[in-house]
Amino acid sequence: MKPSLFRRVTLALLAFVAVACMAGCQREPQPEWRLNDVSGHLPDLDFHLVDDHGKAVTGADYKGKVAVLYFGYTHCPDVCPLTLTQLHVVLGRLGPAAEKVRILFVSVDPKRDTPAVMHDYVHAFDPRAVGLSGTDAELEKLAKRYRSAFSREPDRGDGNYEVSHSSAIYVFDTQGKARLLATPSASQDDIVHDLTLLTTLEPRS
């Protein structure tokens, strides 16, 4: 991942969230989140992709779970494995509440990341992680929906090429509502704190 792309997209997304939050009015008491609160400012969890078993799934299939969505790819040399390791440690600290959480790892490199490859990769980090992929059009639509970005360099002919992607971590509540935004640099304590709150919140009406 190229840091410059990550910084530009993440800063733009956080700036949008800050302005939207200032412009909005709170109609009910809100939890004391430590991560960036995006409630009401990003769309619900919605996609049509394929999971790491080759099964067609949608965002609705993960209702009832707190979903942690992250865009990446299995050949990523740095930020993806570090982020997945971080999330694995976080779920370990949650204890039994971790069963209410699913990590949704969306590959932006479907050419190399087949369901079988994705399954082995994500489960090497955590059994509650799900690998997701789709067509280029489906992935571009999903990235645009959450103001994310990615790009792939041309294949040099040997199957090796670089992929750049932004690295925001999106957190959705059990009803599929976007609630929080984090970066890989967020502290484990803050992520544990907010996921604990989300797993105990009553579903919104």
HUTANOR-V993970 format. One record per residue. N is the residue number from 1. RES is the residue in three letters. NEAR is the number of other C-alpha atoms within 10 Angstrom. D_LAST is the distance of its C-alpha to the last C-alpha in Angstrom with 2 decimals. Layout:
# HUTANOR-V993970
n | res | near | d_last
N | RES | NEAR | D_LAST
N | RES | NEAR | D_LAST
This chain:
# HUTANOR-V993970
n | res | near | d_last
1 | MET | 20 | 39.13
2 | LYS | 12 | 40.74
3 | PRO | 12 | 39.68
4 | SER | 11 | 40.22
5 | LEU | 17 | 37.63
6 | PHE | 20 | 35.10
7 | ARG | 14 | 35.80
8 | ARG | 12 | 35.64
9 | VAL | 19 | 32.36
10 | THR | 21 | 30.65
11 | LEU | 12 | 31.98
12 | ALA | 14 | 30.94
13 | LEU | 16 | 27.37
14 | LEU | 17 | 27.16
15 | ALA | 12 | 28.78
16 | PHE | 14 | 26.26
17 | VAL | 20 | 23.36
18 | ALA | 15 | 25.29
19 | VAL | 11 | 25.95
20 | ALA | 16 | 22.42
21 | CYS | 17 | 21.14
22 | MET | 9 | 23.97
23 | ALA | 9 | 23.26
24 | GLY | 10 | 19.58
25 | CYS | 8 | 18.46
26 | GLN | 9 | 16.03
27 | ARG | 6 | 13.91
28 | GLU | 6 | 12.81
29 | PRO | 6 | 14.87
30 | GLN | 9 | 14.87
31 | PRO | 11 | 16.34
32 | GLU | 10 | 20.02
33 | TRP | 16 | 20.20
34 | ARG | 16 | 23.72
35 | LEU | 19 | 23.18
36 | ASN | 17 | 22.43
37 | ASP | 21 | 18.91
38 | VAL | 22 | 17.94
39 | SER | 19 | 14.25
40 | GLY | 14 | 13.98
41 | HIS | 18 | 17.62
42 | LEU | 19 | 17.91
43 | PRO | 15 | 16.54
44 | ASP | 19 | 14.30
45 | LEU | 23 | 16.37
46 | ASP | 15 | 18.39
47 | PHE | 17 | 21.98
48 | HIS | 17 | 24.57
49 | LEU | 20 | 27.01
50 | VAL | 19 | 29.19
51 | ASP | 23 | 28.78
52 | ASP | 23 | 31.73
53 | HIS | 14 | 32.55
54 | GLY | 16 | 33.00
55 | LYS | 11 | 29.92
56 | ALA | 14 | 27.88
57 | VAL | 14 | 24.27
58 | THR | 15 | 21.25
59 | GLY | 14 | 18.33
60 | ALA | 14 | 16.24
61 | ASP | 12 | 18.75
62 | TYR | 20 | 17.51
63 | LYS | 16 | 13.84
64 | GLY | 16 | 13.59
65 | LYS | 20 | 16.01
66 | VAL | 26 | 16.22
67 | ALA | 26 | 18.36
68 | VAL | 22 | 21.27
69 | LEU | 20 | 22.82
70 | TYR | 24 | 26.44
71 | PHE | 25 | 29.08
72 | GLY | 22 | 32.61
73 | TYR | 26 | 35.44
74 | THR | 22 | 37.55
75 | HIS | 17 | 40.76
76 | CYS | 16 | 39.30
77 | PRO | 11 | 41.86
78 | ASP | 9 | 39.93
79 | VAL | 19 | 36.40
80 | CYS | 21 | 34.68
81 | PRO | 18 | 36.33
82 | LEU | 14 | 35.92
83 | THR | 20 | 32.18
84 | LEU | 20 | 31.68
85 | THR | 15 | 33.89
86 | GLN | 19 | 31.91
87 | LEU | 21 | 28.63
88 | HIS | 19 | 30.47
89 | VAL | 15 | 31.67
90 | VAL | 20 | 28.24
91 | LEU | 25 | 26.82
92 | GLY | 14 | 29.90
93 | ARG | 15 | 29.19
94 | LEU | 19 | 25.67
95 | GLY | 10 | 27.28
96 | PRO | 9 | 25.33
97 | ALA | 15 | 21.98
98 | ALA | 20 | 23.45
99 | GLU | 13 | 22.78
100 | LYS | 19 | 19.07
101 | VAL | 25 | 20.26
102 | ARG | 22 | 21.89
103 | ILE | 25 | 24.27
104 | LEU | 22 | 24.40
105 | PHE | 25 | 27.87
106 | VAL | 26 | 28.43
107 | SER | 22 | 32.16
108 | VAL | 27 | 33.57
109 | ASP | 24 | 36.90
110 | PRO | 18 | 36.49
111 | LYS | 12 | 40.25
112 | ARG | 15 | 40.92
113 | ASP | 22 | 37.60
114 | THR | 21 | 37.68
115 | PRO | 20 | 35.19
116 | ALA | 13 | 37.89
117 | VAL | 13 | 38.56
118 | MET | 26 | 34.89
119 | HIS | 20 | 34.47
120 | ASP | 13 | 37.47
121 | TYR | 20 | 36.49
122 | VAL | 22 | 32.91
123 | HIS | 14 | 33.69
124 | ALA | 12 | 36.62
125 | PHE | 17 | 34.14
126 | ASP | 18 | 31.35
127 | PRO | 12 | 30.47
128 | ARG | 16 | 26.75
129 | ALA | 24 | 27.56
130 | VAL | 20 | 27.26
131 | GLY | 28 | 29.65
132 | LEU | 31 | 28.53
133 | SER | 27 | 30.77
134 | GLY | 24 | 31.41
135 | THR | 15 | 33.72
136 | ASP | 13 | 34.67
137 | ALA | 9 | 32.77
138 | GLU | 14 | 29.53
139 | LEU | 24 | 29.94
140 | GLU | 16 | 30.86
141 | LYS | 14 | 27.83
142 | LEU | 21 | 25.48
143 | ALA | 18 | 27.44
144 | LYS | 12 | 27.34
145 | ARG | 15 | 23.56
146 | TYR | 16 | 23.27
147 | ARG | 16 | 26.49
148 | SER | 21 | 28.41
149 | ALA | 22 | 32.06
150 | PHE | 21 | 34.65
151 | SER | 15 | 38.19
152 | ARG | 12 | 40.76
153 | GLU | 10 | 44.48
154 | PRO | 11 | 46.85
155 | ASP | 10 | 47.98
156 | ARG | 9 | 51.49
157 | GLY | 7 | 52.54
158 | ASP | 6 | 52.22
159 | GLY | 9 | 48.46
160 | ASN | 12 | 47.94
161 | TYR | 12 | 46.00
162 | GLU | 16 | 43.73
163 | VAL | 18 | 40.05
164 | SER | 20 | 38.45
165 | HIS | 24 | 34.71
166 | SER | 26 | 32.38
167 | SER | 25 | 30.81
168 | ALA | 24 | 27.41
169 | ILE | 19 | 24.97
170 | TYR | 23 | 21.38
171 | VAL | 31 | 18.61
172 | PHE | 28 | 15.22
173 | ASP | 28 | 12.43
174 | THR | 22 | 11.66
175 | GLN | 19 | 9.24
176 | GLY | 22 | 12.21
177 | LYS | 23 | 11.34
178 | ALA | 24 | 14.66
179 | ARG | 23 | 14.87
180 | LEU | 24 | 18.59
181 | LEU | 23 | 22.04
182 | ALA | 21 | 25.17
183 | THR | 17 | 28.78
184 | PRO | 17 | 31.12
185 | SER | 11 | 32.76
186 | ALA | 15 | 29.74
187 | SER | 15 | 30.78
188 | GLN | 15 | 29.84
189 | ASP | 11 | 28.98
190 | ASP | 15 | 26.37
191 | ILE | 22 | 24.77
192 | VAL | 20 | 24.87
193 | HIS | 17 | 23.37
194 | ASP | 18 | 20.32
195 | LEU | 27 | 19.77
196 | THR | 20 | 20.10
197 | LEU | 15 | 17.31
198 | LEU | 24 | 15.01
199 | THR | 20 | 15.98
200 | THR | 11 | 15.15
201 | LEU | 12 | 11.81
202 | GLU | 11 | 8.96
203 | PRO | 13 | 6.43
204 | ARG | 8 | 3.78
205 | SER | 4 | 0.00
